[in-house]
């Protein structure tokens, strides 16, 4: 690497990678000095200087001016020093160029190592700046490749990992297509950044709702909780700050256009929009939709346990296929819900 090549490489990492020029030069000079001491052990008290204009690298040996000399190799008395530099004072140094003839080979190898290291450090810094604070956010990338267990999503400077068990059941993803995903985990390590993605996480639905429903962003509608069985059914609980606003209608949109776009992104997953109520009796009854005429009893307030009483015709709706509806309702309300027939509960109560 000659002087011109060095300056070209230096300009690249300064402009393209955003590293301060002085930081690179200092690191380069320190690395070259260490290499000089390693390869040319006869040289002592050395320092390396890089000419910023030409890229020329020179090695200097220096001696410090002292009042009383204790080291012949690194020190000079004031009288000895003034024979070389008349006006020199104690504490100053006298430099002598001692650049070895074959130092160019060592310098080239060392310079390349430092350049590569600084570029890696710059990439890592830029990635940290780009993705720091992005966990739990929605991101769009391009499917670039896959293996047996994972899809790899091109996010620009790096790739995110989308495990195949984190995609919506029965959906088909095509290489080269764009995909939206939820960042469930970010880790910064020695090898760079690790970004774990998901399309089944309940947070994915939450962020999709925020991207489609402006009232959720401006605060006129509050999203209380989300419960999701990815690919099959989800329940969301919403409320309005202003009593004149219909939160359920705002989520669904005119002719179902808003909720329809989200359902399409979720590969047809059904979404129940539930009206949140601070009264747990009302909220639990609402959460068991599409079941109607639900009567709720809080059986143990400390353990958040409740009994939901329904008539015969609403029993299967309240429980749902394989218990899905009541399970989602329990996760949505944070209550353990025991669904029972009204008729059977009345008989037991009378006993």
ZADREN-664187 format. One record per residue (C-alpha): x, y negated, z; residue number from 1. Coordinates in Angstrom, 3 decimals, padded with zeros to 6 digits, m for minus. Each point is the difference from the previous one (the first is absolute). Last residue first. Layout:
<lumpa east="X" north="Y" up="Z" i="NUM"/>
...
// end
This chain:
<lumpa east="m078.153" north="027.119" up="046.657" i="351"/>
<lumpa east="m001.591" north="m003.091" up="m001.518" i="350"/>
<lumpa east="003.393" north="m001.091" up="m001.276" i="349"/>
<lumpa east="000.562" north="003.323" up="m001.763" i="348"/>
<lumpa east="m003.374" north="m000.233" up="m001.736" i="347"/>
<lumpa east="000.619" north="m003.629" up="m000.962" i="346"/>
<lumpa east="003.449" north="000.895" up="m001.393" i="345"/>
<lumpa east="m001.513" north="002.761" up="m002.175" i="344"/>
<lumpa east="m002.605" north="m002.327" up="m001.525" i="343"/>
<lumpa east="002.437" north="m002.849" up="m000.544" i="342"/>
<lumpa east="002.409" north="002.259" up="m001.886" i="341"/>
<lumpa east="003.619" north="m000.504" up="001.024" i="340"/>
<lumpa east="003.084" north="m001.764" up="m001.355" i="339"/>
<lumpa east="002.916" north="m000.205" up="002.453" i="338"/>
<lumpa east="002.140" north="m003.050" up="m000.719" i="337"/>
<lumpa east="003.482" north="m000.593" up="001.432" i="336"/>
<lumpa east="000.342" north="m003.752" up="m000.291" i="335"/>
<lumpa east="002.680" north="m002.045" up="m001.784" i="334"/>
<lumpa east="m002.734" north="m001.569" up="m002.166" i="333"/>
<lumpa east="001.541" north="000.724" up="m003.426" i="332"/>
<lumpa east="001.753" north="003.189" up="001.084" i="331"/>
<lumpa east="m003.228" north="001.363" up="001.484" i="330"/>
<lumpa east="m001.996" north="m001.034" up="m003.064" i="329"/>
<lumpa east="002.523" north="001.763" up="m002.251" i="328"/>
<lumpa east="m000.394" north="003.188" up="002.024" i="327"/>
<lumpa east="m003.803" north="m000.355" up="000.038" i="326"/>
<lumpa east="m000.133" north="m000.241" up="m003.781" i="325"/>
<lumpa east="002.521" north="002.764" up="m000.718" i="324"/>
<lumpa east="m001.599" north="002.713" up="002.144" i="323"/>
<lumpa east="000.517" north="002.679" up="m002.670" i="322"/>
<lumpa east="m002.449" north="m001.928" up="m002.191" i="321"/>
<lumpa east="m001.533" north="m002.785" up="002.060" i="320"/>
<lumpa east="m000.907" north="m000.106" up="003.676" i="319"/>
<lumpa east="m002.384" north="m002.938" up="m000.211" i="318"/>
<lumpa east="m001.386" north="001.059" up="m003.383" i="317"/>
<lumpa east="m000.555" north="003.587" up="001.176" i="316"/>
<lumpa east="m001.926" north="m001.203" up="003.041" i="315"/>
<lumpa east="m002.087" north="m002.620" up="m001.774" i="314"/>
<lumpa east="m003.021" north="002.184" up="m000.855" i="313"/>
<lumpa east="000.002" north="001.655" up="003.412" i="312"/>
<lumpa east="m000.112" north="m003.211" up="002.006" i="311"/>
<lumpa east="003.154" north="m001.596" up="001.323" i="310"/>
<lumpa east="001.598" north="m000.543" up="003.419" i="309"/>
<lumpa east="003.574" north="m001.243" up="000.126" i="308"/>
<lumpa east="001.818" north="000.791" up="003.237" i="307"/>
<lumpa east="002.991" north="m002.129" up="000.967" i="306"/>
<lumpa east="003.472" north="000.344" up="001.505" i="305"/>
<lumpa east="002.401" north="m002.899" up="000.427" i="304"/>
<lumpa east="001.852" north="001.701" up="002.886" i="303"/>
<lumpa east="m000.800" north="m002.779" up="002.461" i="302"/>
<lumpa east="m003.451" north="m000.618" up="m001.511" i="301"/>
<lumpa east="m001.084" north="003.650" up="000.488" i="300"/>
<lumpa east="m003.413" north="001.019" up="m001.371" i="299"/>
<lumpa east="m000.657" north="m003.150" up="m002.017" i="298"/>
<lumpa east="m003.410" north="000.814" up="m001.492" i="297"/>
<lumpa east="m000.802" north="m000.687" up="m003.647" i="296"/>
<lumpa east="m003.311" north="000.267" up="m001.854" i="295"/>
<lumpa east="000.322" north="000.446" up="m003.751" i="294"/>
<lumpa east="m003.053" north="m000.837" up="m002.122" i="293"/>
<lumpa east="001.894" north="000.372" up="m003.284" i="292"/>
<lumpa east="002.941" north="002.113" up="m001.200" i="291"/>
<lumpa east="001.875" north="m001.550" up="m002.950" i="290"/>
<lumpa east="001.566" north="m001.296" up="002.219" i="289"/>
<lumpa east="001.521" north="001.364" up="003.203" i="288"/>
<lumpa east="002.006" north="m003.201" up="000.507" i="287"/>
<lumpa east="m003.159" north="m002.084" up="000.455" i="286"/>
<lumpa east="m001.084" north="002.064" up="003.029" i="285"/>
<lumpa east="003.513" north="m000.269" up="001.442" i="284"/>
<lumpa east="m000.025" north="m003.774" up="m000.476" i="283"/>
<lumpa east="m003.434" north="m000.448" up="001.558" i="282"/>
<lumpa east="000.809" north="001.911" up="003.166" i="281"/>
<lumpa east="003.541" north="m001.446" up="000.059" i="280"/>
<lumpa east="m001.388" north="m003.570" up="000.267" i="279"/>
<lumpa east="002.697" north="m002.129" up="m001.629" i="278"/>
<lumpa east="m001.632" north="000.771" up="m003.346" i="277"/>
<lumpa east="001.768" north="000.895" up="m003.239" i="276"/>
<lumpa east="m002.098" north="000.378" up="m003.137" i="275"/>
<lumpa east="001.127" north="003.088" up="m001.905" i="274"/>
<lumpa east="001.114" north="000.175" up="m003.636" i="273"/>
<lumpa east="000.104" north="003.670" up="m000.994" i="272"/>
<lumpa east="002.604" north="000.640" up="m002.709" i="271"/>
<lumpa east="m000.041" north="002.956" up="m002.382" i="270"/>
<lumpa east="003.322" north="000.979" up="m001.633" i="269"/>
<lumpa east="m000.316" north="m000.110" up="m003.792" i="268"/>
<lumpa east="003.721" north="000.014" up="m000.831" i="267"/>
<lumpa east="000.937" north="m002.528" up="002.705" i="266"/>
<lumpa east="000.729" north="m002.717" up="m002.571" i="265"/>
<lumpa east="m003.496" north="000.553" up="m001.437" i="264"/>
<lumpa east="m001.533" north="m000.238" up="003.481" i="263"/>
<lumpa east="001.785" north="m003.331" up="000.488" i="262"/>
<lumpa east="m001.340" north="m001.404" up="m003.253" i="261"/>
<lumpa east="m003.496" north="001.198" up="000.877" i="260"/>
<lumpa east="000.098" north="m001.636" up="003.426" i="259"/>
<lumpa east="000.284" north="m003.343" up="m001.722" i="258"/>
<lumpa east="m002.413" north="000.654" up="m002.871" i="257"/>
<lumpa east="m002.797" north="001.490" up="002.116" i="256"/>
<lumpa east="m002.723" north="m001.799" up="m001.938" i="255"/>
<lumpa east="001.274" north="m003.247" up="001.503" i="254"/>
<lumpa east="002.557" north="000.815" up="002.666" i="253"/>
<lumpa east="000.250" north="002.982" up="002.344" i="252"/>
<lumpa east="002.294" north="m001.760" up="002.452" i="251"/>
<lumpa east="m002.000" north="m003.230" up="m000.043" i="250"/>
<lumpa east="m003.257" north="001.930" up="000.424" i="249"/>
<lumpa east="001.322" north="001.740" up="003.110" i="248"/>
<lumpa east="001.255" north="m003.263" up="001.472" i="247"/>
<lumpa east="m003.267" north="m001.927" up="m000.566" i="246"/>
<lumpa east="000.984" north="m003.584" up="000.847" i="245"/>
<lumpa east="m002.493" north="m002.333" up="001.722" i="244"/>
<lumpa east="001.110" north="001.264" up="003.427" i="243"/>
<lumpa east="003.469" north="m001.417" up="m000.602" i="242"/>
<lumpa east="002.876" north="002.046" up="001.415" i="241"/>
<lumpa east="m001.241" north="003.046" up="m001.903" i="240"/>
<lumpa east="000.516" north="003.658" up="000.890" i="239"/>
<lumpa east="001.521" north="003.034" up="m001.668" i="238"/>
<lumpa east="000.421" north="003.703" up="000.738" i="237"/>
<lumpa east="001.499" north="002.206" up="m002.712" i="236"/>
<lumpa east="m000.807" north="003.648" up="m000.645" i="235"/>
<lumpa east="001.793" north="002.240" up="m002.453" i="234"/>
<lumpa east="m000.886" north="003.054" up="m002.038" i="233"/>
<lumpa east="001.527" north="002.663" up="m002.267" i="232"/>
<lumpa east="003.347" north="m000.760" up="m001.588" i="231"/>
<lumpa east="001.581" north="m001.079" up="003.275" i="230"/>
<lumpa east="m002.064" north="000.712" up="003.125" i="229"/>
<lumpa east="000.127" north="m003.521" up="001.377" i="228"/>
<lumpa east="m000.997" north="m002.005" up="003.039" i="227"/>
<lumpa east="000.420" north="m003.784" up="m000.068" i="226"/>
<lumpa east="m000.558" north="m002.511" up="002.788" i="225"/>
<lumpa east="m001.180" north="m003.519" up="000.844" i="224"/>
<lumpa east="000.362" north="m001.723" up="m003.361" i="223"/>
<lumpa east="m001.052" north="m003.578" up="000.674" i="222"/>
<lumpa east="m001.865" north="m002.182" up="m002.499" i="221"/>
<lumpa east="000.336" north="m003.798" up="m000.170" i="220"/>
<lumpa east="003.723" north="000.409" up="000.636" i="219"/>
<lumpa east="001.367" north="m001.448" up="m003.244" i="218"/>
<lumpa east="001.590" north="003.341" up="m000.926" i="217"/>
<lumpa east="m003.003" north="002.202" up="000.720" i="216"/>
<lumpa east="m002.248" north="m002.477" up="m001.833" i="215"/>
<lumpa east="002.246" north="000.358" up="m003.062" i="214"/>
<lumpa east="m001.090" north="003.652" up="m000.477" i="213"/>
<lumpa east="002.025" north="001.813" up="m002.686" i="212"/>
<lumpa east="003.586" north="m000.149" up="001.335" i="211"/>
<lumpa east="m001.178" north="000.228" up="003.610" i="210"/>
<lumpa east="m002.013" north="003.115" up="m000.781" i="209"/>
<lumpa east="002.987" north="001.583" up="m001.717" i="208"/>
<lumpa east="002.109" north="m000.786" up="003.080" i="207"/>
<lumpa east="m002.447" north="001.818" up="002.301" i="206"/>
<lumpa east="m000.317" north="002.943" up="m002.384" i="205"/>
<lumpa east="003.769" north="000.465" up="m000.049" i="204"/>
<lumpa east="000.098" north="m000.416" up="003.798" i="203"/>
<lumpa east="m002.159" north="003.107" up="000.329" i="202"/>
<lumpa east="002.987" north="001.919" up="m001.397" i="201"/>
<lumpa east="m000.773" north="002.206" up="m003.027" i="200"/>
<lumpa east="001.814" north="m002.043" up="m002.653" i="199"/>
<lumpa east="003.353" north="000.090" up="001.766" i="198"/>
<lumpa east="003.511" north="m001.337" up="m000.387" i="197"/>
<lumpa east="003.257" north="000.525" up="001.894" i="196"/>
<lumpa east="002.765" north="m002.538" up="m000.627" i="195"/>
<lumpa east="003.578" north="000.857" up="001.023" i="194"/>
<lumpa east="002.436" north="m002.906" up="m000.366" i="193"/>
<lumpa east="003.734" north="000.238" up="m000.520" i="192"/>
<lumpa east="002.566" north="002.738" up="000.632" i="191"/>
<lumpa east="001.077" north="m001.397" up="003.373" i="190"/>
<lumpa east="m003.597" north="m000.268" up="001.131" i="189"/>
<lumpa east="m003.088" north="m002.201" up="m000.239" i="188"/>
<lumpa east="m003.259" north="001.863" up="000.624" i="187"/>
<lumpa east="m003.430" north="m000.886" up="m001.346" i="186"/>
<lumpa east="m003.151" north="002.017" up="000.679" i="185"/>
<lumpa east="m003.663" north="000.085" up="m001.039" i="184"/>
<lumpa east="000.311" north="m002.272" up="m003.009" i="183"/>
<lumpa east="m003.404" north="000.388" up="m001.654" i="182"/>
<lumpa east="m000.191" north="000.826" up="m003.678" i="181"/>
<lumpa east="m001.093" north="m001.419" up="m003.338" i="180"/>
<lumpa east="001.127" north="001.808" up="m003.133" i="179"/>
<lumpa east="001.206" north="m001.123" up="m003.392" i="178"/>
<lumpa east="000.409" north="002.596" up="m002.719" i="177"/>
<lumpa east="003.339" north="001.241" up="m001.310" i="176"/>
<lumpa east="m000.576" north="003.568" up="001.140" i="175"/>
<lumpa east="m003.701" north="000.806" up="000.331" i="174"/>
<lumpa east="m001.841" north="000.468" up="003.278" i="173"/>
<lumpa east="m002.951" north="002.371" up="000.195" i="172"/>
<lumpa east="m002.464" north="m000.229" up="002.893" i="171"/>
<lumpa east="m001.370" north="003.269" up="001.400" i="170"/>
<lumpa east="000.709" north="m000.893" up="003.648" i="169"/>
<lumpa east="001.202" north="m003.595" up="000.512" i="168"/>
<lumpa east="003.777" north="m000.149" up="000.166" i="167"/>
<lumpa east="001.872" north="000.438" up="003.278" i="166"/>
<lumpa east="000.517" north="003.773" up="m000.382" i="165"/>
<lumpa east="001.982" north="m000.747" up="m003.137" i="164"/>
<lumpa east="002.396" north="m002.114" up="002.003" i="163"/>
<lumpa east="000.381" north="m003.571" up="m001.325" i="162"/>
<lumpa east="003.624" north="m001.047" up="000.434" i="161"/>
<lumpa east="000.855" north="m003.611" up="m000.808" i="160"/>
<lumpa east="002.734" north="m000.956" up="m002.410" i="159"/>
<lumpa east="002.394" north="m002.957" up="000.011" i="158"/>
<lumpa east="000.724" north="m003.380" up="m001.541" i="157"/>
<lumpa east="m003.196" north="m000.010" up="m002.064" i="156"/>
<lumpa east="m002.586" north="002.060" up="001.865" i="155"/>
<lumpa east="000.322" north="003.154" up="m002.110" i="154"/>
<lumpa east="m002.157" north="002.676" up="001.612" i="153"/>
<lumpa east="001.398" north="003.476" up="000.528" i="152"/>
<lumpa east="m002.591" north="002.779" up="000.274" i="151"/>
<lumpa east="000.699" north="002.724" up="002.503" i="150"/>
<lumpa east="m000.190" north="003.701" up="000.866" i="149"/>
<lumpa east="001.085" north="001.992" up="m003.058" i="148"/>
<lumpa east="001.754" north="m002.898" up="m001.686" i="147"/>
<lumpa east="m001.230" north="m003.178" up="m001.584" i="146"/>
<lumpa east="001.152" north="m002.895" up="m002.155" i="145"/>
<lumpa east="m000.583" north="m003.662" up="m000.842" i="144"/>
<lumpa east="m003.496" north="m000.775" up="001.241" i="143"/>
<lumpa east="m000.134" north="m003.790" up="m000.194" i="142"/>
<lumpa east="m000.616" north="m002.228" up="002.996" i="141"/>
<lumpa east="m002.679" north="m002.028" up="001.765" i="140"/>
<lumpa east="000.122" north="m000.646" up="003.744" i="139"/>
<lumpa east="m002.525" north="m000.259" up="002.820" i="138"/>
<lumpa east="001.258" north="m000.920" up="003.464" i="137"/>
<lumpa east="000.363" north="002.044" up="003.186" i="136"/>
<lumpa east="003.781" north="m000.561" up="m000.052" i="135"/>
<lumpa east="000.953" north="m003.107" up="m001.968" i="134"/>
<lumpa east="001.688" north="m001.832" up="002.891" i="133"/>
<lumpa east="003.456" north="000.461" up="m001.469" i="132"/>
<lumpa east="m000.450" north="001.195" up="m003.577" i="131"/>
<lumpa east="001.555" north="m002.766" up="m002.089" i="130"/>
<lumpa east="002.506" north="m001.305" up="002.549" i="129"/>
<lumpa east="001.130" north="003.524" up="000.855" i="128"/>
<lumpa east="000.288" north="000.833" up="m003.688" i="127"/>
<lumpa east="002.056" north="m003.138" up="m000.634" i="126"/>
<lumpa east="002.335" north="000.865" up="002.874" i="125"/>
<lumpa east="000.421" north="003.579" up="m001.219" i="124"/>
<lumpa east="000.771" north="m001.165" up="m003.520" i="123"/>
<lumpa east="002.528" north="m002.496" up="001.336" i="122"/>
<lumpa east="001.716" north="002.621" up="002.158" i="121"/>
<lumpa east="000.206" north="002.340" up="m002.981" i="120"/>
<lumpa east="001.443" north="m002.795" up="m002.142" i="119"/>
<lumpa east="002.499" north="m000.828" up="002.730" i="118"/>
<lumpa east="001.163" north="003.613" up="000.188" i="117"/>
<lumpa east="000.340" north="000.301" up="m003.783" i="116"/>
<lumpa east="001.991" north="m003.234" up="m000.172" i="115"/>
<lumpa east="002.199" north="001.059" up="002.914" i="114"/>
<lumpa east="000.804" north="003.339" up="m001.631" i="113"/>
<lumpa east="000.691" north="m001.655" up="m003.353" i="112"/>
<lumpa east="002.352" north="m002.510" up="001.621" i="111"/>
<lumpa east="001.889" north="002.785" up="001.791" i="110"/>
<lumpa east="000.683" north="001.912" up="m003.213" i="109"/>
<lumpa east="001.032" north="m003.130" up="m001.871" i="108"/>
<lumpa east="002.203" north="m001.250" up="002.847" i="107"/>
<lumpa east="001.826" north="003.312" up="000.334" i="106"/>
<lumpa east="000.769" north="000.045" up="m003.735" i="105"/>
<lumpa east="000.965" north="m003.676" up="m000.020" i="104"/>
<lumpa east="002.369" north="000.474" up="002.946" i="103"/>
<lumpa east="002.498" north="001.715" up="m002.296" i="102"/>
<lumpa east="002.580" north="m002.806" up="000.123" i="101"/>
<lumpa east="m000.560" north="m000.712" up="003.706" i="100"/>
<lumpa east="m001.213" north="m003.531" up="000.881" i="99"/>
<lumpa east="002.502" north="m001.374" up="002.548" i="98"/>
<lumpa east="m000.748" north="m003.719" up="m000.128" i="97"/>
<lumpa east="001.513" north="m001.733" up="003.003" i="96"/>
<lumpa east="m002.053" north="m001.991" up="002.464" i="95"/>
<lumpa east="001.209" north="m002.170" up="002.879" i="94"/>
<lumpa east="m002.403" north="m000.401" up="002.887" i="93"/>
<lumpa east="m001.032" north="m002.756" up="002.400" i="92"/>
<lumpa east="m000.152" north="000.467" up="003.759" i="91"/>
<lumpa east="003.065" north="m002.126" up="000.701" i="90"/>
<lumpa east="000.399" north="m002.798" up="m002.543" i="89"/>
<lumpa east="001.269" north="m000.272" up="m003.591" i="88"/>
<lumpa east="001.439" north="m003.275" up="m001.244" i="87"/>
<lumpa east="003.256" north="001.334" up="m001.477" i="86"/>
<lumpa east="m001.382" north="003.150" up="m001.701" i="85"/>
<lumpa east="002.770" north="002.571" up="m000.627" i="84"/>
<lumpa east="002.700" north="m001.203" up="002.405" i="83"/>
<lumpa east="m002.883" north="m001.164" up="002.148" i="82"/>
<lumpa east="m001.098" north="003.626" up="000.523" i="81"/>
<lumpa east="003.295" north="001.147" up="001.431" i="80"/>
<lumpa east="000.128" north="m002.952" up="002.421" i="79"/>
<lumpa east="m003.623" north="000.544" up="001.087" i="78"/>
<lumpa east="000.675" north="003.668" up="000.709" i="77"/>
<lumpa east="m001.437" north="002.536" up="m002.419" i="76"/>
<lumpa east="m002.383" north="002.891" up="000.620" i="75"/>
<lumpa east="m001.460" north="003.114" up="m001.663" i="74"/>
<lumpa east="002.909" north="002.316" up="m000.757" i="73"/>
<lumpa east="002.449" north="m001.213" up="002.644" i="72"/>
<lumpa east="m002.519" north="000.306" up="002.807" i="71"/>
<lumpa east="000.617" north="m001.761" up="003.353" i="70"/>
<lumpa east="000.887" north="m003.503" up="m001.222" i="69"/>
<lumpa east="m000.242" north="m002.880" up="002.454" i="68"/>
<lumpa east="m001.603" north="m003.297" up="m001.029" i="67"/>
<lumpa east="m002.008" north="001.675" up="m002.710" i="66"/>
<lumpa east="m000.548" north="m000.471" up="m003.749" i="65"/>
<lumpa east="m002.096" north="002.839" up="m001.441" i="64"/>
<lumpa east="001.264" north="002.151" up="m002.831" i="63"/>
<lumpa east="m001.923" north="000.883" up="m003.135" i="62"/>
<lumpa east="000.102" north="002.678" up="m002.649" i="61"/>
<lumpa east="m002.092" north="m000.840" up="m003.032" i="60"/>
<lumpa east="m001.816" north="002.199" up="m002.515" i="59"/>
<lumpa east="m001.427" north="m001.455" up="m003.195" i="58"/>
<lumpa east="m003.186" north="000.631" up="m001.965" i="57"/>
<lumpa east="m000.875" north="m001.932" up="m003.152" i="56"/>
<lumpa east="m003.749" north="m000.438" up="m000.579" i="55"/>
<lumpa east="000.750" north="m003.142" up="m002.029" i="54"/>
<lumpa east="m002.193" north="m002.660" up="001.611" i="53"/>
<lumpa east="m000.735" north="001.608" up="003.384" i="52"/>
<lumpa east="003.680" north="000.870" up="000.537" i="51"/>
<lumpa east="000.017" north="002.955" up="002.366" i="50"/>
<lumpa east="002.433" north="m000.071" up="002.933" i="49"/>
<lumpa east="001.133" north="003.033" up="001.973" i="48"/>
<lumpa east="001.609" north="m000.123" up="003.410" i="47"/>
<lumpa east="003.016" north="001.788" up="001.341" i="46"/>
<lumpa east="001.625" north="000.237" up="003.393" i="45"/>
<lumpa east="002.179" north="002.927" up="m001.029" i="44"/>
<lumpa east="000.981" north="001.537" up="m003.324" i="43"/>
<lumpa east="002.071" north="003.208" up="000.112" i="42"/>
<lumpa east="m003.242" north="001.973" up="000.292" i="41"/>
<lumpa east="m000.996" north="m000.648" up="m003.585" i="40"/>
<lumpa east="m002.970" north="002.322" up="m000.656" i="39"/>
<lumpa east="m001.832" north="m000.325" up="003.307" i="38"/>
<lumpa east="000.981" north="m003.587" up="000.766" i="37"/>
<lumpa east="m001.037" north="m001.095" up="m003.496" i="36"/>
<lumpa east="m003.288" north="001.882" up="000.235" i="35"/>
<lumpa east="m000.837" north="m001.822" up="003.230" i="34"/>
<lumpa east="000.842" north="m003.324" up="m001.640" i="33"/>
<lumpa east="m002.111" north="000.893" up="m003.015" i="32"/>
<lumpa east="m002.971" north="000.810" up="002.227" i="31"/>
<lumpa east="000.331" north="m003.266" up="001.929" i="30"/>
<lumpa east="000.380" north="m002.014" up="m003.219" i="29"/>
<lumpa east="m003.046" north="001.664" up="m001.543" i="28"/>
<lumpa east="m002.176" north="m000.484" up="003.074" i="27"/>
<lumpa east="000.982" north="m003.680" up="000.132" i="26"/>
<lumpa east="m000.660" north="m000.378" up="m003.726" i="25"/>
<lumpa east="m003.410" north="001.669" up="000.232" i="24"/>
<lumpa east="m001.102" north="m002.114" up="002.955" i="23"/>
<lumpa east="001.269" north="m003.156" up="m001.703" i="22"/>
<lumpa east="m002.121" north="000.734" up="m003.071" i="21"/>
<lumpa east="m003.216" north="000.380" up="002.004" i="20"/>
<lumpa east="m001.939" north="003.069" up="m001.125" i="19"/>
<lumpa east="m003.212" north="m000.433" up="m002.033" i="18"/>
<lumpa east="000.182" north="003.217" up="m001.982" i="17"/>
<lumpa east="m000.250" north="m001.479" up="m003.487" i="16"/>
<lumpa east="001.892" north="m003.250" up="000.480" i="15"/>
<lumpa east="002.707" north="000.937" up="002.525" i="14"/>
<lumpa east="000.166" north="003.654" up="m001.068" i="13"/>
<lumpa east="000.466" north="m000.980" up="m003.613" i="12"/>
<lumpa east="002.378" north="m002.914" up="000.621" i="11"/>
<lumpa east="002.392" north="002.304" up="001.860" i="10"/>
<lumpa east="m000.090" north="002.619" up="m002.773" i="9"/>
<lumpa east="000.858" north="m002.671" up="m002.571" i="8"/>
<lumpa east="002.698" north="m001.446" up="002.286" i="7"/>
<lumpa east="001.601" north="003.438" up="000.381" i="6"/>
<lumpa east="m000.109" north="000.694" up="m003.713" i="5"/>
<lumpa east="001.731" north="m003.326" up="m000.665" i="4"/>
<lumpa east="002.709" north="000.657" up="002.565" i="3"/>
<lumpa east="000.800" north="003.480" up="m001.266" i="2"/>
<lumpa east="m001.651" north="003.240" up="001.176" i="1"/>
// end
